[in-house]
Amino acid sequence: MELYNNSQLIRKSMADFSKAVLEPIAYEDDRNARFPKEIIKEMANKNYFGLTVSEEFGGNKSDFTSVAVMAEELAKANGSAAVISIAHVISAAHAIEKYGNDEQKKAYLPDMVSGNKLGGYAFIEPGASIAAGANKVVAVKEEGYYLLTGKKTLVANGGEADVYVVIAQTNAEEGLKGLSAFIVDCDEVKAAKNIDKLGLRSFPTAELEFNKSKGQLLGKEGDGLKIANEIQALSDIAHAAIGVGIGKKALEESIKHSKTRVQFGFPISKLQAVQWMLAEMAEKIHTLDTLAYSAAKKVDAGEDYMNESVYLKMFAQKATFEIGTNAVQIHGGTGYSREANIERYFRDLRGLFNFDSINEYPQKIIAGNLLK
């Protein structure tokens, strides 16, 4: 197992690994929507999955900046692999590490660090907001366990994960405050269907059915909303770092293309319109990079990062879309072709913030705080 003392070592190791292992499979895996199962063990052997887990349970717990670095470097080679990893190390492993009891930590974390078990996260419900529709997942306590019934959709690592962190309703009268978090093993749920997506196609998402599925309470009853908000905030910071990684790759290829693509007798890099698009891409990547790592450092410093993550998400949604759009535009017809990487970058960037909440969620939170 390789150990890391700081994010610089992680960046170098991850960059080398991504180029050698992840980049060669990214194109075909995207076309075929194939889950790259073989990389899970390879990443675990380098202890990348131990960044949010204490040494006591086999991990090499590092600062959150290192997690963001991992997300960025993975994304430069393979956006789907980056999102798969973040769902595992944040939504599942971190949640169990922070809120699980000793028995739960011993039962799950060593296998999650070693790659023997992949973690997933189930929050979204079909047809309505959580705990509001006909398919809501309800948990009822019975004989030392909780039995979960209902459906979840757009489940992160759905259908491939061995263990899920699931947010379910335990008290209907309390509304969102009546949500709780659970650990549910994969053999307790049914993957009803895989969800084919526009982008991040190798990142498995599925609809899961719970039919009196046994679950272990994670934390206390009523902790569900707190845990879900923490998972979302940390994931948004990591996804912003993924946007930085894909954005840098898109900019690099756009610069190269602009210098070699000749029109009107000269390279298109000499056209002011192209220069401005490149400059706009660079400006948004630089700003997104600064904001993402600023938020990560707030996590490391023990400061309030929740508000920071909302502003970051609002900016990142717009910035990543514009970065991808400019990259396609600079490449012209080639950028729209499935034979090139650029259209994949565009699709992956577009999907980074679409799984956990509506795109207008940050505006709602920010405006609500302003108008108190």
C-alpha positions in Angstrom: 0.0 0.0 0.0 1.3 3.5 -0.9 1.0 6.2 1.8 0.7 9.9 1.3 1.7 12.7 3.6 0.4 15.6 1.5 -1.6 16.6 -1.5 1.5 17.2 -3.6 2.5 13.5 -3.4 -1.1 12.5 -4.2 -1.2 14.8 -7.2 1.9 13.3 -8.7 0.9 9.7 -8.0 -2.6 10.2 -9.2 -1.5 12.0 -12.4 0.7 9.1 -13.3 -1.9 6.5 -12.4 -4.7 8.3 -14.3 -2.6 8.7 -17.5 -1.4 5.0 -17.4 -4.6 3.3 -16.3 -7.7 5.5 -16.7 -7.1 7.5 -19.8 -6.7 4.5 -22.1 -10.2 3.1 -21.2 -12.1 6.3 -21.0 -13.2 6.6 -24.6 -14.6 3.0 -25.1 -16.1 2.9 -21.6 -18.0 6.0 -22.3 -19.3 4.8 -25.7 -20.4 1.5 -24.1 -21.5 2.9 -20.7 -19.3 0.2 -19.1 -18.6 0.3 -15.4 -14.7 0.0 -15.1 -14.9 -2.6 -12.3 -11.2 -3.5 -12.7 -9.9 -0.1 -11.6 -11.5 -0.4 -8.1 -9.0 -2.8 -6.8 -6.1 -1.0 -8.5 -7.1 2.3 -6.9 -7.5 0.6 -3.6 -4.1 -1.0 -3.8 -2.6 2.6 -4.0 -4.7 3.5 -0.9 -6.7 6.2 -2.8 -9.8 4.9 -1.1 -8.3 5.4 2.3 -8.2 9.2 2.2 -11.3 9.6 4.3 -10.7 6.6 6.6 -8.7 6.4 9.8 -5.6 4.1 10.1 -7.4 2.1 12.7 -9.7 0.8 9.9 -7.0 0.4 7.3 -7.1 3.9 5.8 -4.7 6.8 5.5 -6.9 9.6 6.5 -5.7 12.9 4.9 -7.0 16.4 4.6 -9.9 17.2 2.3 -7.7 19.2 0.0 -6.1 15.8 -0.9 -9.5 14.4 -1.7 -10.1 17.4 -4.0 -6.7 16.8 -5.7 -7.6 13.2 -6.2 -10.9 14.2 -7.8 -9.2 16.7 -10.1 -6.4 14.4 -11.3 -8.8 11.5 -11.9 -11.1 13.8 -13.9 -8.3 14.9 -16.3 -8.2 11.3 -17.5 -11.7 10.0 -16.9 -14.6 12.0 -15.5 -16.7 8.9 -14.7 -13.9 7.3 -12.6 -13.6 10.5 -10.6 -17.4 10.6 -9.8 -17.4 6.9 -8.9 -14.5 7.4 -6.5 -16.1 10.5 -4.8 -19.4 8.7 -4.3 -17.4 5.9 -2.6 -15.0 7.9 -0.4 -17.4 10.8 0.6 -21.0 9.6 0.3 -20.3 6.2 1.7 -16.9 5.8 3.5 -16.8 9.3 5.0 -20.4 9.0 6.3 -19.7 5.6 7.9 -16.4 6.8 9.3 -18.0 9.9 10.9 -21.4 8.7 12.0 -21.1 4.9 12.3 -20.6 3.1 15.6 -17.5 1.0 16.2 -19.2 -2.2 15.1 -20.3 -0.6 11.8 -16.9 0.9 11.1 -15.1 -2.5 11.8 -17.6 -4.3 9.6 -17.4 -2.0 6.5 -14.5 0.4 6.4 -11.6 -2.1 6.0 -13.3 -3.7 3.0 -14.1 -0.3 1.5 -10.5 0.8 1.8 -9.2 -2.4 0.3 -11.7 -2.3 -2.6 -13.5 -5.5 -1.6 -16.6 -3.4 -1.1 -17.7 -0.4 -3.2 -19.9 2.2 -1.6 -23.0 3.9 -3.0 -25.5 6.6 -2.0 -29.3 6.6 -2.3 -31.0 10.0 -1.7 -33.2 11.0 -4.7 -36.7 9.5 -5.0 -38.7 9.1 -8.3 -41.5 11.6 -9.1 -41.1 13.9 -6.1 -38.7 15.5 -3.6 -37.5 13.2 -0.8 -40.2 11.9 1.6 -42.9 13.6 -0.4 -44.1 11.2 -3.1 -45.8 7.8 -3.4 -42.4 6.0 -3.8 -40.8 7.5 -0.7 -38.5 5.2 1.3 -39.9 4.7 4.8 -38.0 2.9 7.5 -39.8 1.1 10.4 -37.9 -0.3 13.4 -38.4 -4.0 14.0 -36.4 -6.5 16.1 -33.1 -4.6 16.2 -33.2 -3.6 12.5 -35.0 -1.1 10.4 -37.0 -2.3 7.5 -37.0 0.0 4.5 -39.7 0.1 1.8 -39.9 2.3 -1.3 -37.8 3.4 -4.3 -34.7 5.5 -4.9 -33.5 6.7 -8.3 -30.3 8.1 -9.6 -28.5 6.1 -7.0 -24.7 6.8 -7.0 -22.8 3.6 -8.0 -26.3 2.0 -8.1 -26.4 -1.6 -9.1 -22.6 -2.0 -8.7 -22.1 -1.0 -5.0 -21.8 -3.6 -2.3 -23.1 -1.3 0.4 -25.3 1.8 0.3 -25.8 4.8 2.6 -29.6 5.4 2.3 -31.6 8.4 3.5 -35.1 7.4 4.5 -38.1 8.7 6.5 -38.5 7.5 10.1 -41.0 10.1 11.3 -43.6 11.4 8.9 -44.8 14.1 11.2 -41.4 15.8 11.4 -41.1 16.3 7.6 -37.4 16.6 6.6 -36.4 16.6 10.2 -37.9 13.1 10.3 -35.2 11.7 8.0 -32.6 9.2 9.1 -29.6 7.6 7.5 -29.0 3.8 7.1 -26.4 1.4 6.0 -28.0 -1.2 3.6 -26.2 -4.1 2.0 -26.6 -4.7 -1.7 -28.3 -8.1 -1.2 -31.1 -6.4 0.6 -32.2 -4.3 -2.4 -33.2 -4.9 -6.0 -31.6 -2.9 -8.9 -34.8 -2.3 -10.8 -33.1 -0.6 -13.8 -29.9 1.0 -14.8 -30.2 4.6 -15.9 -28.6 5.5 -19.2 -27.2 9.1 -19.2 -26.0 11.8 -21.5 -22.7 12.1 -19.8 -20.6 10.4 -17.1 -21.8 7.2 -18.8 -19.4 4.8 -17.0 -20.6 6.1 -13.6 -23.3 3.6 -12.7 -26.7 5.1 -11.6 -29.7 3.0 -11.0 -33.2 2.8 -9.6 -33.3 0.7 -6.4 -36.3 -1.0 -4.9 -36.6 -1.6 -1.1 -39.0 -4.2 0.0 -38.7 -4.5 3.8 -34.9 -4.3 3.3 -32.9 -4.6 6.4 -31.0 -1.4 7.3 -28.7 -0.4 10.1 -29.3 3.1 11.6 -26.3 5.4 10.9 -26.0 8.0 13.6 -29.2 8.8 15.4 -32.8 8.9 14.3 -33.4 12.3 12.8 -29.8 12.8 11.7 -30.7 12.1 8.0 -31.0 15.7 6.8 -27.8 16.7 8.6 -25.9 13.8 7.1 -27.4 14.4 3.6 -26.5 18.1 3.7 -22.9 17.3 4.7 -22.6 14.7 1.9 -24.0 17.1 -0.6 -21.7 20.0 0.4 -18.5 17.9 0.4 -19.5 16.2 -2.9 -20.2 19.6 -4.5 -16.7 20.8 -3.5 -15.2 17.6 -4.9 -17.3 17.8 -8.1 -16.1 21.4 -8.6 -12.6 20.0 -8.5 -13.6 17.4 -11.1 -14.8 20.3 -13.2 -11.4 21.9 -12.8 -9.8 18.7 -14.0 -12.0 18.2 -17.1 -11.9 21.9 -17.8 -8.1 22.0 -17.9 -8.0 19.0 -20.3 -10.6 20.7 -22.5 -8.6 23.9 -22.5 -5.4 22.1 -23.3 -6.9 20.3 -26.3 -8.6 23.5 -27.5 -5.3 25.4 -27.5 -3.6 22.6 -29.4 -6.5 22.5 -31.9 -6.5 26.2 -32.4 -2.8 26.2 -33.3 -3.1 23.4 -35.8 -6.5 24.1 -37.4 -5.9 26.3 -40.5 -8.7 28.4 -42.0 -8.5 31.4 -44.3 -4.8 30.6 -44.7 -3.7 30.8 -41.0 -4.3 29.0 -37.7 -7.6 29.9 -36.0 -5.6 30.8 -32.9 -5.0 34.1 -34.7 -8.7 34.9 -34.7 -9.7 37.3 -31.9 -13.0 35.4 -31.5 -11.1 32.2 -30.7 -8.6 34.0 -28.5 -11.5 35.4 -26.4 -13.1 32.0 -26.0 -9.8 30.5 -24.9 -9.4 33.4 -22.4 -12.9 33.0 -21.1 -12.2 29.3 -20.6 -9.0 30.0 -18.7 -10.7 32.7 -16.5 -13.5 30.3 -15.5 -11.1 27.4 -14.8 -8.8 29.6 -12.7 -11.7 31.0 -10.7 -13.3 27.6 -10.2 -9.9 26.2 -9.1 -9.5 29.0 -6.6 -13.0 28.7 -5.2 -12.9 24.9 -5.0 -9.7 24.7 -3.1 -10.7 27.6 -0.9 -13.7 25.6 0.1 -11.6 22.5 0.7 -9.3 24.4 3.0 -12.3 25.6 5.0 -13.2 22.0 5.5 -9.6 21.3 6.7 -9.6 24.3 9.0 -12.8 23.2 10.7 -14.6 26.3 9.5 -18.2 26.6 8.2 -17.9 25.3 4.6 -21.7 24.7 4.0 -22.4 28.2 2.9 -19.2 28.3 0.8 -20.2 25.1 -1.0 -23.6 26.7 -2.0 -21.9 29.7 -3.7 -19.3 27.3 -5.3 -22.0 25.1 -6.7 -23.9 28.1 -8.2 -20.8 29.4 -9.9 -19.5 25.9 -10.9 -22.8 25.0 -12.7 -22.5 28.0 -15.0 -18.8 27.9 -15.4 -18.5 24.2 -16.4 -21.3 24.6 -18.9 -19.6 27.6 -20.5 -16.1 25.9 -20.5 -17.6 22.8 -22.3 -19.5 25.0 -24.8 -16.5 27.0 -25.8 -14.4 23.9 -26.2 -16.9 22.4 -28.6 -17.2 25.7 -30.4 -13.5 26.1 -30.9 -13.2 22.6 -32.3 -16.1 23.2 -34.8 -17.6 20.1 -36.4 -14.8 18.0 -34.9 -16.0 19.0 -31.4 -19.4 17.7 -32.1 -18.1 14.4 -33.4 -18.2 11.3 -31.3 -14.7 10.5 -32.6 -13.2 13.3 -30.5 -12.9 13.6 -26.7 -14.2 17.2 -26.6 -17.9 16.2 -26.8 -17.4 13.8 -23.9 -15.8 16.5 -21.8 -18.9 18.7 -22.6 -21.3 15.9 -21.6 -19.4 15.1 -18.4 -19.2 18.7 -17.4 -22.9 19.1 -17.9 -23.7 16.2 -15.6 -21.6 17.0 -12.6 -24.3 18.9 -10.6 -27.4 17.2 -11.9 -27.8 14.2 -9.6 -28.4 15.5 -6.1 -30.7 18.5 -6.5 -32.2 20.9 -9.0 -29.8 23.4 -10.6 -31.6 26.3 -9.0 -31.2 24.9 -5.4 -28.2 27.2 -4.6 -30.1 30.3 -5.7 -32.9 29.3 -3.4 -30.6 28.9 -0.4 -28.6 32.1 -1.1 -31.7 34.2 -1.6 -33.4 32.7 1.5 -30.4 33.7 3.6 -30.3 37.2 2.1 -34.0 37.8 2.8 -34.1 36.6 6.4 
